[in-house]
Amino acid sequence: MLLLSPWVIFGVGLGLLVGVWLLRRWIRRRVYRAAVRTRRELGFHLNPITVTRKQKLKRELVEDPKLQSLVQEECARTGIEEAQAWMRVTDYLDEIIPNFNLLTAYRFGKKAASMLLRSFYRVRIGRSAEAQLNRIPRNASVVYVMNHRSNADYLLVAFLLANRVAISYAVGEWARIWPLERLFKSFGSFFVRRKFRDPLYHAVLERYVQRAVEAGITQGIFIEGGLSRDGALQPPKLGLLDYMARANAKDLVFIPVGINYDRVVEDSTLVRELSGLPRRGLRVNFRRSAFWLSGLMFRGALGRFYRFGYAIANFGPPLSIGDLTENADLWGMDWEERKPIMDSVAHKLLQAVGDQIPITPVAMVARSWMQLESPSVSRLDLRQKALETMAWATERNLPLYMARGNFQRIFEMGVRVLTLRGILLADGDTLKSDLAKAPLLSYYANSIAHHFGPSRTGE
């Protein structure tokens, strides 16, 4: 038959191949034009290393003399074959190195972050040392150092900085699941195994971090290394700080960032882990999350959805590594000599971050409740205690977020969020604490406890 002749089949196949080739070429041209347009719309220049293809960056790191020396030392120490060691190195590089995608980060990511954050929070920058931040030298390597309140911290800070800089985060193992891994890597983040003891892995991570710092890629790290379970600031971690401090950068500058929320989405899970209860399984968490989101959507459809309150970030004055270390020669020291210096650097940065943590309405009301030390308090007594504490904080220029400059508004917003969640129960003019949710009051009060400690109050 004519339709089944070889020439007809050949013609149809060739036509399909040409059609697919033309379609791919058209898509590539559209994507390229969209990327060029997006890059022009940015209010800053992207670092060349940020947009370097992953395979090229991987090849450059494999050829890095310092990494080669570290691999040879590890082979000599453990007796493993060099070929086997390099196989592990390439696997680690594949895992760590990001794969930045301009369109994903700034066409999809920025809009998605804006929609999510603004749907659930009133997003604000409370304080920002603009004059000092604008004086940072252009050739300086910048690291944003933050406290870790929620997994939403990544979105919050990246969204607030989206028109200024592309920030590369150190992301923990929790995000190494599909599709989060590919998504975070396309945003320019790199993955860190927090408790992995393989020296070869840490050699690879060290060289990647140092190369990024030397190239001037803006980094974002969480000084505590993980989420706080009790709400208070946790002791600092030294690993990434030590890598960065020993990078061959012209100038290394840390910007302290304080983050706080009127509601941390995962607060119940964090408090549960603190109490020692076993973790819920993936299926249970998925089912609870589905019911929770369904409830939010139902209330939204009825016009009864209230946002979670404020999500606030403060940006403090920059700190230079030279000032923090008193220009010590860290490269000439072994770990035992460096550790006291890095401990001092980490605690100075932790204090700087703590000084910037915003005092939100919920945190203020929770602290006032804890000070009254009673399971049942009149609304008037709680209001009076909160106003006294707010006045004290204002006199000492603590980072109290003033919602429209009104103490009364701060109090009312804090009480409303807590009563809507059932943490506080209203009975006429009396407020009571739900015993099952009482640890949440302590969790939010702890987030600002360092502002009112003995060193501040003189107690």
C-alpha positions in Angstrom: 0.0 0.0 0.0 1.1 3.6 -0.8 0.6 4.8 2.8 3.0 2.2 4.2 5.7 2.6 1.6 9.2 3.3 3.0 9.4 6.7 1.4 6.2 7.8 3.1 7.4 6.5 6.5 10.7 8.2 5.9 9.0 11.5 5.0 6.7 11.4 8.1 9.6 10.6 10.4 11.8 13.3 8.9 9.0 15.8 9.2 8.5 14.9 12.9 12.2 15.3 13.6 12.3 18.7 11.9 9.2 19.7 13.7 10.6 18.7 17.1 13.9 20.5 16.3 12.1 23.7 15.3 9.9 23.5 18.4 13.0 23.1 20.7 14.7 26.0 18.9 11.7 28.2 19.3 11.4 27.3 23.1 15.1 28.0 23.6 14.9 31.4 21.9 11.8 32.3 24.0 13.5 31.2 27.2 16.7 33.0 26.3 14.8 36.2 25.6 12.9 35.9 28.9 16.2 35.4 30.7 17.7 38.5 29.1 14.7 40.5 29.9 14.6 39.3 33.5 18.3 40.1 33.9 17.8 43.6 32.6 14.9 44.1 35.0 17.1 43.2 38.1 18.2 46.1 40.1 21.7 44.6 40.5 24.3 42.6 38.6 24.5 38.9 39.1 27.8 37.4 40.2 29.4 35.6 37.2 30.0 32.5 39.4 26.3 32.4 40.3 25.3 31.8 36.7 28.2 29.5 35.9 26.9 26.1 34.7 27.1 23.4 37.3 29.4 21.1 35.3 31.9 23.8 34.6 32.0 24.8 38.3 32.4 21.1 39.2 35.3 20.7 36.8 37.0 23.8 38.1 36.7 22.4 41.7 38.1 19.0 40.7 41.1 20.8 39.3 41.5 23.0 42.3 45.0 22.5 43.8 43.9 22.9 47.4 41.2 20.2 47.0 43.6 17.9 45.2 46.0 18.3 48.1 43.3 17.6 50.7 42.2 14.4 48.8 45.8 13.2 48.7 46.3 13.8 52.4 43.1 11.9 53.1 44.2 9.0 50.9 47.6 8.9 52.7 45.8 8.9 56.1 43.2 6.3 55.5 44.9 4.2 52.8 42.0 4.3 50.3 42.8 4.4 46.6 42.9 7.8 45.0 40.5 6.8 42.2 37.9 5.7 44.8 38.4 8.9 46.8 37.7 11.0 43.6 34.6 9.0 42.9 33.3 10.1 46.3 34.4 13.7 45.7 32.5 13.9 42.5 29.4 12.5 44.2 29.7 15.1 47.0 30.2 17.9 44.4 27.0 16.8 42.6 25.2 17.0 45.9 26.5 20.3 47.1 26.9 22.5 44.0 23.7 24.5 43.1 22.3 24.8 39.6 21.0 28.4 39.5 18.2 29.2 37.1 17.4 32.8 36.6 13.8 32.3 35.4 13.0 29.9 38.3 14.4 32.2 40.9 13.1 35.5 39.7 10.1 34.8 37.5 8.6 31.9 39.5 10.3 32.0 42.9 9.9 35.7 43.6 6.2 35.8 42.7 5.5 32.5 44.6 7.3 33.8 47.7 5.4 37.1 47.5 2.1 35.3 47.2 2.7 32.8 50.0 4.2 35.2 52.5 1.7 38.0 51.9 -1.2 35.6 52.0 -0.3 34.5 55.6 1.7 37.4 57.1 2.1 41.1 57.2 5.7 41.1 55.9 7.9 44.0 57.1 11.4 45.2 57.5 11.6 46.6 61.0 15.0 48.1 61.1 17.8 48.4 58.6 21.2 50.1 59.0 21.0 51.4 55.4 23.7 54.0 55.7 26.3 51.5 57.0 25.2 48.8 54.6 25.6 51.1 51.6 29.2 51.8 52.6 30.2 48.1 52.2 33.0 48.0 49.6 31.8 46.6 46.2 34.6 44.0 46.2 33.7 42.7 49.6 32.3 39.2 50.1 29.0 39.5 52.0 27.4 36.9 54.3 24.0 37.4 55.9 24.0 35.7 59.3 20.5 34.9 60.7 18.7 33.2 63.5 16.6 30.2 62.5 12.9 30.5 63.6 11.1 28.7 60.8 11.6 27.0 57.4 9.9 30.1 56.0 13.1 32.0 56.9 14.6 31.1 53.5 11.6 32.6 51.7 11.3 35.7 53.9 14.9 37.0 53.6 15.2 36.0 49.9 12.0 37.9 49.2 13.1 41.0 51.1 16.4 41.0 49.4 15.1 40.1 45.9 15.6 43.6 44.5 19.1 43.9 45.9 21.1 40.7 45.7 20.9 37.0 44.8 21.5 35.1 48.0 22.9 31.6 48.2 21.7 29.7 51.3 23.2 26.8 53.1 20.3 24.4 53.3 20.0 21.4 55.6 19.2 17.8 54.7 15.5 18.3 55.4 15.1 19.8 51.9 16.8 16.9 50.1 13.5 15.4 48.9 11.8 15.8 45.6 10.8 18.4 44.4 12.4 20.7 47.1 16.0 19.6 46.2 15.7 20.7 42.6 13.8 23.8 43.6 16.4 25.0 46.1 19.3 24.3 43.8 17.7 26.3 41.1 17.4 29.2 43.5 21.2 29.0 44.0 21.3 27.2 47.4 23.8 24.5 48.4 23.2 21.5 50.6 25.0 20.8 53.9 25.0 17.5 55.8 24.9 18.7 59.4 26.2 15.6 61.2 28.1 13.8 58.5 31.6 12.9 59.8 33.4 11.9 56.6 36.6 14.2 56.4 36.5 13.9 52.6 33.0 15.4 52.5 34.1 18.3 54.7 37.1 18.9 52.5 34.8 19.2 49.5 32.3 21.4 51.3 35.2 23.6 52.6 36.6 24.2 49.2 33.2 25.0 47.6 32.3 27.5 50.4 35.7 29.1 50.2 35.5 29.4 46.4 32.1 31.0 46.6 33.3 33.5 49.2 36.4 34.3 47.2 34.2 34.9 44.1 32.0 37.3 46.0 28.8 35.2 46.0 26.5 36.6 48.7 25.9 33.9 51.2 23.2 33.3 53.8 23.8 31.1 56.9 21.9 30.3 60.1 24.3 30.9 63.0 22.4 28.3 65.2 22.7 25.6 62.5 19.1 24.5 63.0 15.6 25.4 64.2 15.2 26.4 67.8 12.9 23.9 69.6 12.3 26.1 72.7 12.1 29.5 70.9 15.3 30.8 72.4 18.6 31.5 70.6 20.7 28.4 70.4 24.5 28.1 70.8 26.3 29.0 67.5 27.9 26.5 65.1 31.4 27.1 63.9 31.8 24.9 60.7 30.8 27.2 57.9 32.1 30.3 59.8 35.5 28.7 60.0 35.5 27.8 56.3 34.5 31.4 55.3 37.0 33.1 57.7 39.8 31.2 56.0 38.8 32.0 52.5 41.1 34.2 50.4 38.6 37.1 50.1 39.6 40.7 49.8 37.2 41.6 52.6 34.7 39.4 54.3 31.7 41.2 55.8 28.9 39.7 58.0 25.4 41.4 58.1 23.4 40.3 61.2 19.7 39.6 60.5 17.1 39.1 63.2 13.9 37.3 62.2 10.7 36.8 64.2 7.1 35.8 63.5 3.8 36.2 65.3 3.2 32.6 64.3 5.7 30.0 63.4 3.8 27.5 61.2 5.7 24.5 62.6 5.7 25.7 66.3 3.6 22.8 67.6 5.9 20.2 66.0 9.0 21.9 67.4 7.5 22.1 71.0 6.5 18.5 70.7 10.1 17.5 69.8 11.3 19.5 72.8 9.1 17.6 75.1 10.6 14.3 74.0 7.5 12.9 72.3 8.3 10.7 69.3 8.1 12.3 65.9 5.0 11.8 63.9 5.3 9.7 60.7 5.3 11.2 57.2 1.8 10.0 56.6 0.4 11.5 59.8 2.1 14.8 59.1 0.8 14.8 55.5 -2.8 14.1 56.8 -2.6 16.8 59.5 -1.2 19.4 57.0 -3.9 18.5 54.5 -6.7 19.1 57.1 -5.0 22.3 58.3 -4.8 23.7 54.8 -8.4 22.6 54.0 -9.5 24.5 57.2 -7.7 27.6 56.1 -9.2 27.5 52.6 -12.7 26.9 54.1 -12.4 29.9 56.4 -11.0 31.9 53.5 -14.1 31.0 51.4 -16.3 32.2 54.2 -14.4 35.4 54.7 -13.2 34.4 58.2 -9.5 33.9 57.5 -7.2 36.1 59.5 -3.5 36.3 58.6 -1.0 35.0 61.2 0.3 38.4 62.2 3.6 39.9 61.4 6.7 38.3 59.8 9.6 40.8 60.4 13.3 40.9 59.6 15.8 43.5 60.9 19.1 44.1 59.2 21.9 45.3 61.5 25.2 47.1 60.9 27.9 45.1 59.1 30.8 43.4 60.9 34.2 42.8 59.2 36.1 39.6 59.8 39.2 41.6 60.4 37.6 43.4 63.3 36.0 40.2 64.7 39.3 38.3 64.7 41.6 41.3 65.4 43.3 40.5 62.0 44.6 37.1 63.3 46.3 34.9 60.7 43.9 32.0 60.7 45.6 30.2 57.8 48.7 29.8 59.9 46.9 28.1 62.8 45.7 24.5 63.3 42.1 23.8 64.6 43.1 23.8 68.3 44.6 27.3 67.9 41.8 28.7 65.8 38.9 27.3 67.9 39.0 30.0 70.7 39.1 32.7 68.1 36.3 31.2 66.1 34.3 30.7 69.3 34.7 34.4 70.0 33.7 35.4 66.4 30.6 33.1 66.6 29.4 34.5 69.9 29.9 38.1 68.7 27.8 37.4 65.6 25.2 35.5 67.7 24.9 38.6 70.0 24.7 40.9 67.0 21.9 38.7 65.5 20.1 38.6 68.9 20.2 42.4 69.1 18.2 42.5 65.8 15.5 40.0 66.6 12.2 41.9 66.4 9.8 42.1 69.4 6.5 41.2 67.7 3.0 41.6 69.2 2.6 37.9 70.0 6.0 37.7 71.6 5.3 40.8 73.7 2.0 39.5 75.0 3.4 36.0 75.6 6.3 37.5 77.7 3.9 39.7 79.7 1.7 36.6 80.4 4.7 34.6 81.6 5.7 37.4 83.9 2.3 37.5 85.6 2.7 33.7 86.4 -1.0 32.9 86.6 -3.2 30.5 84.6 -6.0 33.1 84.6 -5.4 36.9 84.2 -7.8 39.8 83.7 -7.5 41.5 80.3 -6.8 44.8 82.1 -3.9 43.4 84.2 -2.3 41.8 81.1 -2.7 45.0 79.2 -1.1 47.0 81.9 1.9 44.6 82.2 2.4 44.6 78.4 2.3 48.4 78.2 4.9 48.7 81.0 7.2 46.3 79.2 6.7 48.0 75.8 7.5 51.4 77.4 10.6 49.9 79.0 11.7 48.4 75.6 11.1 51.7 73.8 13.2 53.7 76.3 16.2 51.3 75.7 15.7 51.3 71.9 15.1 47.6 71.7 13.7 46.4 68.3 10.0 46.6 69.3 8.0 46.7 66.1 5.5 49.5 66.4 2.4 48.6 64.5 1.3 52.1 63.4 3.2 53.6 66.4 0.5 52.5 68.9 1.2 50.4 72.1 -2.5 49.5 72.4 -2.6 48.2 68.8 0.4 45.9 69.6 -1.4 44.5 72.6 -4.7 43.9 70.8 -3.0 42.2 67.8 -1.0 39.9 70.0 -4.1 38.9 72.1 -6.2 38.4 68.9 -3.6 36.0 67.3 -3.3 34.0 70.5 -7.1 33.8 71.1 -7.8 32.8 67.5 -5.4 29.9 67.9 -7.0 28.8 71.2 -3.7 29.4 73.1 -5.5 32.0 75.3 -9.2 31.5 76.0 -11.4 34.5 76.5 -14.0 34.3 79.3 -15.6 37.8 79.6 -12.8 40.1 80.7 -10.7 37.2 81.9 -8.1 35.4 79.8 -7.1 31.8 80.5 -4.3 29.6 79.2 -5.2 26.3 77.6 -3.0 23.8 79.5 -2.4 21.7 76.4 -1.0 24.7 74.5 0.7 26.4 77.4 4.2 25.5 76.1 3.6 27.6 73.1 3.4 30.7 75.3 6.8 29.9 76.6 8.1 29.3 73.1 7.1 32.8 71.9 8.2 34.5 75.1 11.6 32.8 74.8 12.2 34.4 71.3 12.7 37.8 72.9 13.9 36.7 76.4 17.5 37.7 75.6 16.4 41.4 75.2 15.2 41.4 78.8 18.0 39.3 80.4 20.0 40.2 83.5 22.6 42.0 81.4 19.8 44.3 80.1 17.7 44.8 83.1 20.4 44.9 85.7 18.6 42.3 87.8 
